[in-house]
Amino acid sequence: MLPDLTSLSILGQLIQTFGVISIALLFNLLFRVLPRTYFRWWVRAWLALSLALVALQIAFRWPELAWLTYGYFFGEYLFAIFLWLGFISFPTGKYPYWSRLRWLLPLAIIWSGVLQAYGDDFSAQFRLHAIAFSLSLVPAWIALLNMTLPIRYPWVKLLALLSLSLLILAFFANGLRLFSAEYLGEMLANNYSAYQSIFDLIIEVMLAFSLLTIAAVNMKATLERANQLLQTERDNMALLAHQDSLTTCFNRHALTELKKRLRQRHGVVVMIDIDNLKPINDLHGHSVGDQAICCIARTLRESMRAHDYLFRYGGDEFVLVCFDLPLAEAEKRMQLIREQLSVLSERDKLTYSVSWGIATFTDERDFDSAILTADKAMYNRKAETHQHH
């Protein structure tokens, strides 16, 4: 003997209730490993929906507690509010949500009371509630639409939008009685009524799955950013371990470390040689020569960007590595450095001058050839300078 439709409807409501409770418990457990503001709102949303369905079950089972339908209405509005707050606070949690709750909560309380007072016919109450509830989910849908996720996972957001859209349409259609016998025929309408709670649960499971996936994707992106920062810090620490004691620039060994970590980055390499260092050493001594090296190194460093690298390549040679810098811009910077050194020469009564060569590289594979090209260009420039003098 087949169960009647009323029995199926009651069973469906019980299954939906226990299903939503399970979702709420899962979210609550996962909040311990995902302690984010947006996730806390989603936990509250599922807890509110669980309490709403429990209140409805009690009200149906014990008619003397029919007033608990108020808790059902209010709980579902809380679900919509908390869901929306989770979306708008994603991912940082920086949103003035309490200023919104000050008027949203009283509005939900008052409207739930109005529905409760709207006669004794739950069907009539539910139709009004269904329309109001579907409309209360629209801000959450808009916030979800505007939410930014890593571009590699567009399907996650689409699944969440689809689930929320189905939930909105299902309640709106119920409010307009589009699933009634008048529109579907008696047989289809009765079958839909019997399995309505199961359909709702399927949509809610889809929504819960998409929310968990959104949280997982966000956590993965956060971990990737943290790992990238740690890798950058580790690379910088490895470079700092190879520092020239005189100029505090990186030394030649650090250049080898940098080459290992280029990771297909492109830019320019500038080979720089100090002119006339030997005459300074011969006339003024090596201590003055060391001061000249430090002065030129300091001038080079002051002209660099924060993410450029300066290496002492040899006794009087430096290598400047600049990422994402056009060759013409690098040449312009070196001309400015030459002018700055000319000003310092007049101040210190010493001749500060450098020759340089510039070459571009596209990744770690042609970095060595770029150094050789820049080195050749530097010696050609030095030879031309000597010819003019």
KETI-858221 format. One record per residue (C-alpha): residue number from 0; chain; x, y, z negated. Coordinates in steps of 0.5 Angstrom, whole numbers, always signed. Each point is the difference from the previous one (the first is absolute). Last residue first. Layout:
<rs>
R   lumfi   kedren       X       Y       Z
R     NUM        A       X       Y       Z
...
</rs>
This chain:
<rs>
R   lumfi   kedren       X       Y       Z
R     388        A    +180    +124     +46
R     387        A      -5      -1      +6
R     386        A      +4      -7      +1
R     385        A      -1      -2      -7
R     384        A      -7      +1      +0
R     383        A      -1      -4      +6
R     382        A      +4      -6      -3
R     381        A      -5      +1      -6
R     380        A      -6      +0      +4
R     379        A      +3      -7      +4
R     378        A      +1      -3      -7
R     377        A      -7      +2      -3
R     376        A      -3      -3      +7
R     375        A      +4      -7      -1
R     374        A      -2      +0      -7
R     373        A      -7      +1      +2
R     372        A      +0      -6      +5
R     371        A      +4      -4      -5
R     370        A      -6      +1      -5
R     369        A      -5      -1      +5
R     368        A      +3      -7      +2
R     367        A      +0      -2      -8
R     366        A      -8      +2      +0
R     365        A      -2      -3      +6
R     364        A      -3      -6      -3
R     363        A      -2      +3      -7
R     362        A      -5      +4      +4
R     361        A      -2      +6      +5
R     360        A      +7      +3      +0
R     359        A      +2      +7      +2
R     358        A      +7      +3      +1
R     357        A      +3      +7      -3
R     356        A      +8      +2      +0
R     355        A      +3      +5      -5
R     354        A      +6      +4      -1
R     353        A      +0      +4      -7
R     352        A      +3      +6      -3
R     351        A      +2      +3      -6
R     350        A      +6      +5      +0
R     349        A      +2      +3      -6
R     348        A      -1      +7      -3
R     347        A      -5      -3      -5
R     346        A      -5      +5      +2
R     345        A      +2      +1      +7
R     344        A      +0      -8      +1
R     343        A      -7      +0      -4
R     342        A      -3      +4      +6
R     341        A      +3      -4      +5
R     340        A      -3      -6      -3
R     339        A      -7      +3      +0
R     338        A      +1      +1      +7
R     337        A      +2      -7      +2
R     336        A      -6      -3      -4
R     335        A      -4      +4      +4
R     334        A      +3      -3      +6
R     333        A      -1      -7      -3
R     332        A      -7      +1      -1
R     331        A      -1      +2      +7
R     330        A      +3      -6      +3
R     329        A      -4      -4      -5
R     328        A      -7      +3      +3
R     327        A      +3      -1      +7
R     326        A      +1      -8      -2
R     325        A      -7      +0      -2
R     324        A      -1      -2      -8
R     323        A      -4      -6      -2
R     322        A      +5      -3      -5
R     321        A      +6      +4      -1
R     320        A      +7      -3      -1
R     319        A      +6      +4      -2
R     318        A      +7      -3      +1
R     317        A      +6      +3      -3
R     316        A      +7      +1      +1
R     315        A      +6      +3      -3
R     314        A      +3      -6      -4
R     313        A      -5      -5      +3
R     312        A      -7      -1      +1
R     311        A      -3      +4      -6
R     310        A      -7      -1      +1
R     309        A      -6      +4      +0
R     308        A      -8      -2      +1
R     307        A      -6      +3      +2
R     306        A      -6      -1      -4
R     305        A      +0      +7      -4
R     304        A      +2      +4      +6
R     303        A      +7      +2      +1
R     302        A      +3      +7      +0
R     301        A      +2      +0      -7
R     300        A      +3      -7      +1
R     299        A      +5      +3      +5
R     298        A      +2      +6      -4
R     297        A      +1      -4      -6
R     296        A      +5      -5      +5
R     295        A      +3      +6      +2
R     294        A      +2      +3      -6
R     293        A      +2      -7      -3
R     292        A      +5      -1      +6
R     291        A      +2      +7      -1
R     290        A      +1      -1      -8
R     289        A      +4      -6      +2
R     288        A      +5      +4      +4
R     287        A      +1      +5      -5
R     286        A      +2      -6      -5
R     285        A      +4      -3      +6
R     284        A      +5      +6      +0
R     283        A      -1      +7      +3
R     282        A      +4      +0      +6
R     281        A      +1      -7      +2
R     280        A      -7      -2      -3
R     279        A      -3      +6      +4
R     278        A      +4      -2      +6
R     277        A      -3      -7      +0
R     276        A      -7      +2      -1
R     275        A      +0      +3      +7
R     274        A      -7      -2      +3
R     273        A      -4      -4      -5
R     272        A      -3      -6      +4
R     271        A      -8      -1      +1
R     270        A      -3      -6      +3
R     269        A      -8      +1      +1
R     268        A      -5      -6      +0
R     267        A      -7      +2      +3
R     266        A      -6      -3      -1
R     265        A      -4      -7      +1
R     264        A      -3      -5      -5
R     263        A      +0      -7      +2
R     262        A      +1      -3      -7
R     261        A      +6      +5      -2
R     260        A      +1      -4      -6
R     259        A      +7      -4      +2
R     258        A      +2      +6      +3
R     257        A      -1      +4      -7
R     256        A      +5      -6      -3
R     255        A      +5      +1      +5
R     254        A      +0      +8      -1
R     253        A      +0      -1      -8
R     252        A      +7      -4      +1
R     251        A      +3      +6      +4
R     250        A      -2      +5      -6
R     249        A      -6      +4      -2
R     248        A      +2      +7      -2
R     247        A      +2      +1      -7
R     246        A      +5      +5      +3
R     245        A      +6      -3      -4
R     244        A      -2      -7      -3
R     243        A      -3      -2      +7
R     242        A      -7      -4      -2
R     241        A      -1      -7      +1
R     240        A      -5      -3      -5
R     239        A      -4      +6      +2
R     238        A      -2      -3      +6
R     237        A      -2      -7      -3
R     236        A      -4      +5      -5
R     235        A      -3      +3      +6
R     234        A      -2      -7      +3
R     233        A      -3      -2      -6
R     232        A      -4      +6      -1
R     231        A      -3      -1      +7
R     230        A      -1      -7      -1
R     229        A      -4      +2      -6
R     228        A      -4      +5      +4
R     227        A      -2      -5      +5
R     226        A      -2      -5      -5
R     225        A      -4      +6      -4
R     224        A      -4      +1      +7
R     223        A      -1      -7      +2
R     222        A      -3      -1      -7
R     221        A      -5      +6      +1
R     220        A      -1      -3      +7
R     219        A      -2      -7      -4
R     218        A      -4      +3      -5
R     217        A      -4      +4      +5
R     216        A      -1      -6      +4
R     215        A      -2      -4      -6
R     214        A      -5      +5      -3
R     213        A      -3      +0      +7
R     212        A      +0      -7      +0
R     211        A      -4      +0      -6
R     210        A      -5      +5      +2
R     209        A      -1      -4      +7
R     208        A      -1      -6      -4
R     207        A      -5      +3      -5
R     206        A      -4      +3      +6
R     205        A      -1      -7      +3
R     204        A      -2      -3      -6
R     203        A      -5      +6      -1
R     202        A      -3      -2      +7
R     201        A      +0      -7      -1
R     200        A      -4      +1      -7
R     199        A      -5      +5      +4
R     198        A      -1      -6      +5
R     197        A      -1      -5      -6
R     196        A      -5      +5      -4
R     195        A      -4      +1      +6
R     194        A      -1      -8      +1
R     193        A      -7      -1      -2
R     192        A      -2      +7      +3
R     191        A      +3      -1      +6
R     190        A      -4      -7      +1
R     189        A      -6      +4      -2
R     188        A      +1      +5      +5
R     187        A      +2      -5      +6
R     186        A      -6      -4      -1
R     185        A      -5      +6      -1
R     184        A      +2      +4      +6
R     183        A      +6      +4      +0
R     182        A      -3      +7      +1
R     181        A      -7      +0      -4
R     180        A      +3      -6      -4
R     179        A      +5      +4      -4
R     178        A      +7      +1      +2
R     177        A      +0      +7      +2
R     176        A      -4      +2      -6
R     175        A      +3      +7      +0
R     174        A      +4      -1      -7
R     173        A      +2      -7      +3
R     172        A      +3      +3      +6
R     171        A      +4      +5      -4
R     170        A      +2      -6      -5
R     169        A      +3      -4      +6
R     168        A      +3      +6      +4
R     167        A      +4      +3      -6
R     166        A      +2      -7      -2
R     165        A      +2      -2      +8
R     164        A      +4      +7      +0
R     163        A      +4      -2      -6
R     162        A      +2      -6      +3
R     161        A      +2      +3      +7
R     160        A      +4      +5      -4
R     159        A      +3      -4      -4
R     158        A      +2      -5      +6
R     157        A      +2      +6      +4
R     156        A      +5      +2      -5
R     155        A      +3      -6      -1
R     154        A      +0      -1      +8
R     153        A      +5      +6      +1
R     152        A      +6      -3      -4
R     151        A      +6      +2      +3
R     150        A      -2      +7      +0
R     149        A      +1      +0      -8
R     148        A      -6      +3      -3
R     147        A      -3      +7      +0
R     146        A      -8      +1      -3
R     145        A      -4      +4      +4
R     144        A      -5      -5      +2
R     143        A      +0      -3      -7
R     142        A      -2      +7      -2
R     141        A      -5      +0      +5
R     140        A      -3      -7      -2
R     139        A      +0      +2      -8
R     138        A      -4      +6      +2
R     137        A      -5      -4      +3
R     136        A      -1      -5      -5
R     135        A      -5      +5      -4
R     134        A      -4      +0      +6
R     133        A      -1      -8      +0
R     132        A      -1      +1      -7
R     131        A      -6      +5      +1
R     130        A      -3      -4      +5
R     129        A      +0      -7      -4
R     128        A      -2      +4      -6
R     127        A      -6      +2      +3
R     126        A      -2      -7      +3
R     125        A      +2      -3      -7
R     124        A      -5      +4      -3
R     123        A      -6      -2      +4
R     122        A      +2      -7      +0
R     121        A      +1      +1      -8
R     120        A      -7      +2      +0
R     119        A      -1      +2      -8
R     118        A      -1      +8      +2
R     117        A      +6      +5      +2
R     116        A      +2      +1      -7
R     115        A      +6      -5      +1
R     114        A      +2      +4      +7
R     113        A      +0      +7      -4
R     112        A      +4      -3      -5
R     111        A      +5      -3      +5
R     110        A      +0      +7      +3
R     109        A      +1      +4      -7
R     108        A      +6      -5      -2
R     107        A      +3      +0      +7
R     106        A      +0      +8      +0
R     105        A      +3      +0      -7
R     104        A      +6      -4      +3
R     103        A      +1      +4      +6
R     102        A      +0      +7      -3
R     101        A      +6      -1      -5
R     100        A      +3      -6      +4
R      99        A      +2      +5      +5
R      98        A      +4      +4      -5
R      97        A      +3      -6      -3
R      96        A      +2      -2      +7
R      95        A      +5      +5      +1
R      94        A      +5      -4      +5
R      93        A      +7      -2      +0
R      92        A      -1      -7      -1
R      91        A      +6      -1      +5
R      90        A      -3      -5      +5
R      89        A      -6      +0      +0
R      88        A      -3      +5      -4
R      87        A      -6      +1      +5
R      86        A      -1      -7      +1
R      85        A      +0      -2      -7
R      84        A      -5      +6      -2
R      83        A      -5      -2      +6
R      82        A      +0      -8      -3
R      81        A      -1      +3      -7
R      80        A      -6      +4      +2
R      79        A      -3      -5      +5
R      78        A      +1      -5      -6
R      77        A      -3      +5      -5
R      76        A      -6      +0      +4
R      75        A      -1      -7      +0
R      74        A      +1      +0      -7
R      73        A      -6      +5      -1
R      72        A      -5      -4      +4
R      71        A      +2      -6      -4
R      70        A      +0      +3      -6
R      69        A      -7      +3      +1
R      68        A      -2      -7      +2
R      67        A      +1      -1      -8
R      66        A      -7      +3      -1
R      65        A      -3      -7      +2
R      64        A      +2      -3      -7
R      63        A      -7      -2      -1
R      62        A      +0      -4      +6
R      61        A      +6      -4      -2
R      60        A      +3      -4      +6
R      59        A      -1      +6      +5
R      58        A      +3      +5      -5
R      57        A      +6      -5      -2
R      56        A      +2      -1      +8
R      55        A      +0      +8      +1
R      54        A      +4      +1      -6
R      53        A      +5      -5      +2
R      52        A      +0      +3      +7
R      51        A      +1      +7      -2
R      50        A      +6      -2      -5
R      49        A      +3      -4      +6
R      48        A      +0      +7      +4
R      47        A      +3      +4      -6
R      46        A      +5      -5      +0
R      45        A      +2      +0      +7
R      44        A      +0      +8      +0
R      43        A      +4      +0      -6
R      42        A      +5      -5      +3
R      41        A      +0      +5      +6
R      40        A      +1      +6      -4
R      39        A      +6      -3      -3
R      38        A      +3      -2      +7
R      37        A      +0      +7      +2
R      36        A      +4      +2      -7
R      35        A      +5      -5      +1
R      34        A      +2      -6      -5
R      33        A      +1      -5      +6
R      32        A      +3      -6      -4
R      31        A      -5      +1      -6
R      30        A      -5      +2      +5
R      29        A      +0      -7      +3
R      28        A      -4      -3      -6
R      27        A      -5      +6      +0
R      26        A      -1      -1      +7
R      25        A      -1      -8      -1
R      24        A      -5      +1      -5
R      23        A      -4      +5      +4
R      22        A      +0      -5      +6
R      21        A      -2      -6      -4
R      20        A      -6      +5      -3
R      19        A      -2      +1      +7
R      18        A      +0      -7      +2
R      17        A      -4      -2      -7
R      16        A      -5      +6      +2
R      15        A      -1      -2      +7
R      14        A      +0      -8      -2
R      13        A      -6      +2      -5
R      12        A      -4      +4      +5
R      11        A      +1      -5      +6
R      10        A      -3      -5      -5
R       9        A      -6      +5      -2
R       8        A      -1      +0      +8
R       7        A      +1      -7      +1
R       6        A      -6      -1      -5
R       5        A      -4      +5      +3
R       4        A      +1      -3      +7
R       3        A      -3      -7      -2
R       2        A      +5      -6      -1
R       1        A      +0      -5      +5
R       0        A      -3      -7      -2
</rs>
